[in-house]
Amino acid sequence: MEIVGTTVDATGVAVMVVGAAVGTAAFLRRLAAREELTSSYRRYRQGLGRAILLGLEFLVAGDIIRTVAISPTYTSVGVLAVIVAVRTFLSFSLEVELEGHWPWQSRRRAKEPG
Protein backbone atom coordinates (compact mmCIF):
# COMPACT_ATOMS: atom_id res chain seq x y z
CA MET A 1 0.00 0.00 0.00
CA GLU A 2 2.92 2.35 0.61
CA ILE A 3 3.95 1.93 -3.03
CA VAL A 4 0.39 2.59 -4.22
CA GLY A 5 0.17 5.75 -2.10
CA THR A 6 3.53 6.99 -3.34
CA THR A 7 2.54 6.23 -6.94
CA VAL A 8 -0.69 8.21 -6.56
CA ASP A 9 1.30 11.10 -5.04
CA ALA A 10 3.78 10.99 -7.91
CA THR A 11 0.89 11.03 -10.36
CA GLY A 12 -0.46 14.16 -8.68
CA VAL A 13 2.87 15.92 -8.96
CA ALA A 14 3.23 14.79 -12.58
CA VAL A 15 -0.24 16.13 -13.40
CA MET A 16 0.72 19.53 -12.00
CA VAL A 17 4.09 19.63 -13.77
CA VAL A 18 2.71 18.47 -17.13
CA GLY A 19 -0.25 20.82 -16.79
CA ALA A 20 2.07 23.74 -16.08
CA ALA A 21 4.32 22.84 -19.03
CA VAL A 22 1.42 22.41 -21.46
CA GLY A 23 -0.26 25.58 -20.23
CA THR A 24 2.96 27.58 -20.53
CA ALA A 25 3.59 26.28 -24.05
CA ALA A 26 0.04 27.19 -25.09
CA PHE A 27 0.40 30.63 -23.52
CA LEU A 28 3.65 31.28 -25.37
CA ARG A 29 2.10 30.05 -28.61
CA ARG A 30 -0.83 32.45 -28.16
CA LEU A 31 1.58 35.31 -27.47
CA ALA A 32 3.57 34.45 -30.59
CA ALA A 33 0.31 34.50 -32.58
CA ARG A 34 -0.28 38.02 -31.19
CA GLU A 35 -3.49 37.15 -29.34
CA GLU A 36 -4.70 39.67 -26.79
CA LEU A 37 -2.51 39.51 -23.67
CA THR A 38 -5.38 39.77 -21.17
CA SER A 39 -7.32 36.92 -22.77
CA SER A 40 -4.22 34.75 -23.14
CA TYR A 41 -3.19 35.36 -19.54
CA ARG A 42 -6.69 34.54 -18.23
CA ARG A 43 -6.75 31.26 -20.19
CA TYR A 44 -3.24 30.45 -18.93
CA ARG A 45 -4.26 30.98 -15.30
CA GLN A 46 -7.39 28.88 -15.74
CA GLY A 47 -5.46 26.01 -17.30
CA LEU A 48 -2.77 26.15 -14.65
CA GLY A 49 -5.38 26.31 -11.89
CA ARG A 50 -7.19 23.27 -13.26
CA ALA A 51 -3.93 21.31 -13.40
CA ILE A 52 -3.23 22.23 -9.77
CA LEU A 53 -6.75 21.24 -8.72
CA LEU A 54 -6.46 17.84 -10.38
CA GLY A 55 -3.00 17.31 -8.91
CA LEU A 56 -4.29 18.17 -5.42
CA GLU A 57 -7.01 15.55 -5.80
CA PHE A 58 -4.38 12.90 -6.49
CA LEU A 59 -2.28 14.06 -3.53
CA VAL A 60 -5.26 13.83 -1.17
CA ALA A 61 -6.02 10.33 -2.49
CA GLY A 62 -2.41 9.28 -1.87
CA ASP A 63 -2.54 10.58 1.69
CA ILE A 64 -5.81 8.77 2.35
CA ILE A 65 -4.45 5.50 0.97
CA ARG A 66 -1.30 5.65 3.07
CA THR A 67 -3.06 6.71 6.27
CA VAL A 68 -6.00 4.33 6.17
CA ALA A 69 -4.21 1.30 4.75
CA ILE A 70 -0.85 1.53 6.50
CA SER A 71 -1.09 3.22 9.89
CA PRO A 72 -4.64 3.97 10.99
CA THR A 73 -3.82 5.46 14.40
CA TYR A 74 -5.68 8.39 15.94
CA THR A 75 -2.64 10.59 15.41
CA SER A 76 -2.24 9.69 11.74
CA VAL A 77 -5.96 10.12 11.09
CA GLY A 78 -5.84 13.52 12.82
CA VAL A 79 -2.88 14.58 10.69
CA LEU A 80 -4.72 13.32 7.61
CA ALA A 81 -7.78 15.36 8.57
CA VAL A 82 -5.67 18.53 8.79
CA ILE A 83 -3.94 17.80 5.47
CA VAL A 84 -7.25 17.10 3.73
CA ALA A 85 -8.79 20.24 5.24
CA VAL A 86 -5.92 22.42 4.01
CA ARG A 87 -5.91 20.87 0.54
CA THR A 88 -9.70 21.11 0.35
CA PHE A 89 -9.51 24.79 1.27
CA LEU A 90 -6.87 25.32 -1.43
CA SER A 91 -9.00 23.48 -3.98
CA PHE A 92 -12.08 25.46 -2.99
CA SER A 93 -10.18 28.75 -3.22
CA LEU A 94 -8.78 27.85 -6.64
CA GLU A 95 -12.21 26.85 -7.89
CA VAL A 96 -13.71 30.18 -6.81
CA GLU A 97 -10.78 32.00 -8.42
CA LEU A 98 -11.19 30.11 -11.69
CA GLU A 99 -14.97 30.22 -11.97
CA GLY A 100 -15.53 33.68 -10.48
CA HIS A 101 -18.41 32.61 -8.24
CA TRP A 102 -19.25 30.41 -5.28
CA PRO A 103 -19.87 26.76 -6.17
CA TRP A 104 -23.50 26.94 -5.02
CA GLN A 105 -24.23 29.94 -7.26
CA SER A 106 -25.30 29.44 -10.83
CA ARG A 107 -23.34 31.33 -13.48
CA ARG A 108 -26.34 33.53 -14.18
CA ARG A 109 -26.75 34.62 -10.54
CA ALA A 110 -23.00 35.17 -10.11
CA LYS A 111 -23.00 37.77 -12.90
CA GLU A 112 -25.92 39.76 -11.46
CA PRO A 113 -24.97 42.81 -9.38
CA GLY A 114 -25.25 42.55 -5.64
C-alpha beads as a LAMMPS data file, in Angstrom:
LAMMPS data file: protein, C-alpha beads

114 atoms
113 bonds

1 atom types
1 bond types

-500.0 500.0 xlo xhi
-500.0 500.0 ylo yhi
-500.0 500.0 zlo zhi

Masses

1 110.0

Atoms # bond

1 1 1 0.000 0.000 0.000
2 1 1 2.921 2.351 0.605
3 1 1 3.954 1.929 -3.034
4 1 1 0.392 2.593 -4.215
5 1 1 0.171 5.754 -2.098
6 1 1 3.526 6.991 -3.340
7 1 1 2.536 6.232 -6.942
8 1 1 -0.695 8.206 -6.555
9 1 1 1.297 11.104 -5.037
10 1 1 3.784 10.994 -7.907
11 1 1 0.889 11.031 -10.358
12 1 1 -0.459 14.157 -8.675
13 1 1 2.870 15.919 -8.955
14 1 1 3.227 14.791 -12.580
15 1 1 -0.237 16.131 -13.403
16 1 1 0.718 19.531 -12.005
17 1 1 4.091 19.634 -13.769
18 1 1 2.709 18.473 -17.128
19 1 1 -0.254 20.817 -16.793
20 1 1 2.069 23.744 -16.081
21 1 1 4.317 22.844 -19.025
22 1 1 1.424 22.409 -21.464
23 1 1 -0.264 25.581 -20.227
24 1 1 2.958 27.577 -20.534
25 1 1 3.591 26.279 -24.053
26 1 1 0.037 27.185 -25.091
27 1 1 0.404 30.634 -23.523
28 1 1 3.650 31.285 -25.369
29 1 1 2.100 30.046 -28.611
30 1 1 -0.831 32.449 -28.162
31 1 1 1.578 35.308 -27.472
32 1 1 3.571 34.453 -30.590
33 1 1 0.309 34.503 -32.577
34 1 1 -0.284 38.017 -31.194
35 1 1 -3.488 37.147 -29.340
36 1 1 -4.700 39.666 -26.793
37 1 1 -2.513 39.507 -23.673
38 1 1 -5.379 39.770 -21.173
39 1 1 -7.324 36.919 -22.766
40 1 1 -4.219 34.749 -23.139
41 1 1 -3.195 35.355 -19.541
42 1 1 -6.693 34.539 -18.231
43 1 1 -6.748 31.258 -20.193
44 1 1 -3.241 30.446 -18.928
45 1 1 -4.264 30.984 -15.300
46 1 1 -7.387 28.875 -15.739
47 1 1 -5.455 26.010 -17.305
48 1 1 -2.773 26.147 -14.645
49 1 1 -5.375 26.309 -11.889
50 1 1 -7.191 23.269 -13.264
51 1 1 -3.929 21.307 -13.396
52 1 1 -3.228 22.225 -9.774
53 1 1 -6.753 21.239 -8.723
54 1 1 -6.462 17.839 -10.379
55 1 1 -2.999 17.306 -8.907
56 1 1 -4.291 18.171 -5.422
57 1 1 -7.015 15.546 -5.796
58 1 1 -4.379 12.897 -6.491
59 1 1 -2.277 14.058 -3.527
60 1 1 -5.259 13.829 -1.169
61 1 1 -6.020 10.328 -2.492
62 1 1 -2.414 9.277 -1.874
63 1 1 -2.542 10.583 1.690
64 1 1 -5.807 8.766 2.352
65 1 1 -4.451 5.497 0.966
66 1 1 -1.305 5.653 3.068
67 1 1 -3.058 6.714 6.265
68 1 1 -5.998 4.329 6.170
69 1 1 -4.210 1.300 4.748
70 1 1 -0.849 1.535 6.501
71 1 1 -1.087 3.225 9.886
72 1 1 -4.640 3.968 10.993
73 1 1 -3.817 5.460 14.399
74 1 1 -5.681 8.392 15.936
75 1 1 -2.637 10.595 15.409
76 1 1 -2.237 9.695 11.738
77 1 1 -5.960 10.118 11.093
78 1 1 -5.837 13.519 12.816
79 1 1 -2.881 14.578 10.692
80 1 1 -4.721 13.321 7.606
81 1 1 -7.777 15.360 8.568
82 1 1 -5.673 18.525 8.793
83 1 1 -3.942 17.796 5.472
84 1 1 -7.247 17.096 3.731
85 1 1 -8.786 20.242 5.237
86 1 1 -5.916 22.420 4.011
87 1 1 -5.910 20.875 0.545
88 1 1 -9.699 21.112 0.346
89 1 1 -9.508 24.794 1.270
90 1 1 -6.870 25.315 -1.430
91 1 1 -9.003 23.477 -3.977
92 1 1 -12.085 25.459 -2.994
93 1 1 -10.180 28.754 -3.221
94 1 1 -8.779 27.855 -6.636
95 1 1 -12.212 26.847 -7.887
96 1 1 -13.707 30.184 -6.805
97 1 1 -10.782 32.005 -8.416
98 1 1 -11.187 30.110 -11.692
99 1 1 -14.969 30.223 -11.967
100 1 1 -15.528 33.675 -10.476
101 1 1 -18.414 32.613 -8.237
102 1 1 -19.249 30.413 -5.280
103 1 1 -19.873 26.759 -6.171
104 1 1 -23.502 26.943 -5.016
105 1 1 -24.232 29.943 -7.256
106 1 1 -25.301 29.443 -10.834
107 1 1 -23.338 31.326 -13.482
108 1 1 -26.337 33.534 -14.177
109 1 1 -26.755 34.620 -10.539
110 1 1 -22.997 35.172 -10.111
111 1 1 -23.005 37.774 -12.896
112 1 1 -25.917 39.755 -11.461
113 1 1 -24.974 42.813 -9.381
114 1 1 -25.252 42.548 -5.644

Bonds

1 1 1 2
2 1 2 3
3 1 3 4
4 1 4 5
5 1 5 6
6 1 6 7
7 1 7 8
8 1 8 9
9 1 9 10
10 1 10 11
11 1 11 12
12 1 12 13
13 1 13 14
14 1 14 15
15 1 15 16
16 1 16 17
17 1 17 18
18 1 18 19
19 1 19 20
20 1 20 21
21 1 21 22
22 1 22 23
23 1 23 24
24 1 24 25
25 1 25 26
26 1 26 27
27 1 27 28
28 1 28 29
29 1 29 30
30 1 30 31
31 1 31 32
32 1 32 33
33 1 33 34
34 1 34 35
35 1 35 36
36 1 36 37
37 1 37 38
38 1 38 39
39 1 39 40
40 1 40 41
41 1 41 42
42 1 42 43
43 1 43 44
44 1 44 45
45 1 45 46
46 1 46 47
47 1 47 48
48 1 48 49
49 1 49 50
50 1 50 51
51 1 51 52
52 1 52 53
53 1 53 54
54 1 54 55
55 1 55 56
56 1 56 57
57 1 57 58
58 1 58 59
59 1 59 60
60 1 60 61
61 1 61 62
62 1 62 63
63 1 63 64
64 1 64 65
65 1 65 66
66 1 66 67
67 1 67 68
68 1 68 69
69 1 69 70
70 1 70 71
71 1 71 72
72 1 72 73
73 1 73 74
74 1 74 75
75 1 75 76
76 1 76 77
77 1 77 78
78 1 78 79
79 1 79 80
80 1 80 81
81 1 81 82
82 1 82 83
83 1 83 84
84 1 84 85
85 1 85 86
86 1 86 87
87 1 87 88
88 1 88 89
89 1 89 90
90 1 90 91
91 1 91 92
92 1 92 93
93 1 93 94
94 1 94 95
95 1 95 96
96 1 96 97
97 1 97 98
98 1 98 99
99 1 99 100
100 1 100 101
101 1 101 102
102 1 102 103
103 1 103 104
104 1 104 105
105 1 105 106
106 1 106 107
107 1 107 108
108 1 108 109
109 1 109 110
110 1 110 111
111 1 111 112
112 1 112 113
113 1 113 114
